[in-house]
Amino acid sequence: MVALVKRRFASEPIAQAALEAAESDPEANTERLASALELVAQADPEFDREVRAAGESLFGTQPGSIVNSVSGSVAGDVFQIGSAGTINIRDNG
């Protein structure tokens, strides 16, 4: 997915800057990158389809689904509020 986004953002200077900022400081630039992805996807329906398909392939999700991923050193509880028909919990540790 990263290669797909990098290829598409190469011709979009503002989106490219958002991607580079997110790579150097993800926590501070996640929203900026998400906004860039949304704008480019709205302008390019084929890119939107490709990114969604890549997400489905990587994360096993369908449009409208919720994914909550927690990794690293985590202490305490994690809550996800929403509604879902099927809940799958995997412990990859």
C-alpha positions as CSV (number, residue, x, y, z in Angstrom):
1,M,0.0,0.0,0.0
2,V,2.9,2.4,0.8
3,A,4.2,2.0,-2.8
4,L,0.8,2.6,-4.2
5,V,0.4,5.8,-2.2
6,K,3.9,7.0,-3.0
7,R,3.4,6.5,-6.7
8,R,0.1,8.4,-6.7
9,F,1.4,11.2,-4.4
10,A,4.5,11.7,-6.6
11,S,2.5,14.0,-8.9
12,E,0.8,15.9,-6.0
13,P,3.2,18.2,-4.2
14,I,0.9,18.9,-1.2
15,A,0.1,15.2,-0.8
16,Q,3.8,14.3,-1.2
17,A,4.7,16.7,1.6
18,A,2.0,15.2,3.9
19,L,3.4,11.7,3.2
20,E,6.9,12.8,4.0
21,A,5.8,14.5,7.2
22,A,4.0,11.4,8.3
23,E,7.0,9.2,7.6
24,S,9.2,11.5,9.7
25,D,6.7,12.1,12.6
26,P,3.6,9.8,12.3
27,E,1.9,10.9,15.5
28,A,2.0,14.6,14.6
29,N,1.0,14.2,11.0
30,T,-1.6,11.4,10.8
31,E,-4.5,13.7,10.3
32,R,-2.6,15.6,7.6
33,L,-1.9,12.4,5.7
34,A,-5.5,11.2,6.1
35,S,-6.7,14.5,4.6
36,A,-4.4,14.2,1.7
37,L,-5.5,10.6,1.1
38,E,-9.1,11.7,1.2
39,L,-8.6,14.6,-1.2
40,V,-6.6,12.5,-3.8
41,A,-9.1,9.6,-3.5
42,Q,-12.1,11.9,-4.1
43,A,-10.3,13.3,-7.2
44,D,-9.2,9.9,-8.5
45,P,-11.8,7.2,-8.2
46,E,-9.4,4.5,-9.6
47,F,-6.9,5.4,-6.8
48,D,-9.7,5.2,-4.3
49,R,-10.6,1.7,-5.5
50,E,-7.0,0.6,-5.4
51,V,-6.4,1.9,-1.9
52,R,-9.6,0.3,-0.6
53,A,-8.7,-3.0,-2.2
54,A,-5.2,-2.9,-0.7
55,G,-6.7,-2.2,2.7
56,E,-9.1,-5.1,2.4
57,S,-6.2,-7.4,1.3
58,L,-3.9,-6.2,4.1
59,F,-6.4,-6.0,7.0
60,G,-9.1,-8.3,5.8
61,T,-11.7,-5.5,6.1
62,Q,-14.7,-4.6,4.1
63,P,-16.0,-1.0,3.5
64,G,-17.6,0.3,6.6
65,S,-15.8,-2.1,8.9
66,I,-13.9,-1.0,12.0
67,V,-10.3,-2.0,12.7
68,N,-8.6,-1.4,16.0
69,S,-4.9,-2.3,16.1
70,V,-2.8,-2.0,19.3
71,S,0.9,-2.9,19.3
72,G,4.0,-2.1,21.2
73,S,4.2,-1.5,25.0
74,V,0.6,-1.0,26.0
75,A,-0.7,-0.8,29.5
76,G,-4.3,-0.5,30.5
77,D,-7.6,-1.0,28.7
78,V,-8.5,-0.4,25.1
79,F,-12.0,0.5,24.2
80,Q,-13.7,0.6,20.8
81,I,-17.2,1.9,20.7
82,G,-19.5,1.2,17.8
83,S,-21.7,-1.6,16.5
84,A,-20.6,-4.7,14.7
85,G,-22.2,-7.9,13.6
86,T,-19.1,-10.1,14.1
87,I,-16.2,-9.5,16.3
88,N,-12.9,-11.3,15.7
89,I,-10.1,-10.9,18.3
90,R,-6.6,-12.2,17.5
91,D,-3.6,-12.3,19.7
92,N,-0.6,-12.2,17.5
93,G,1.8,-12.2,20.4
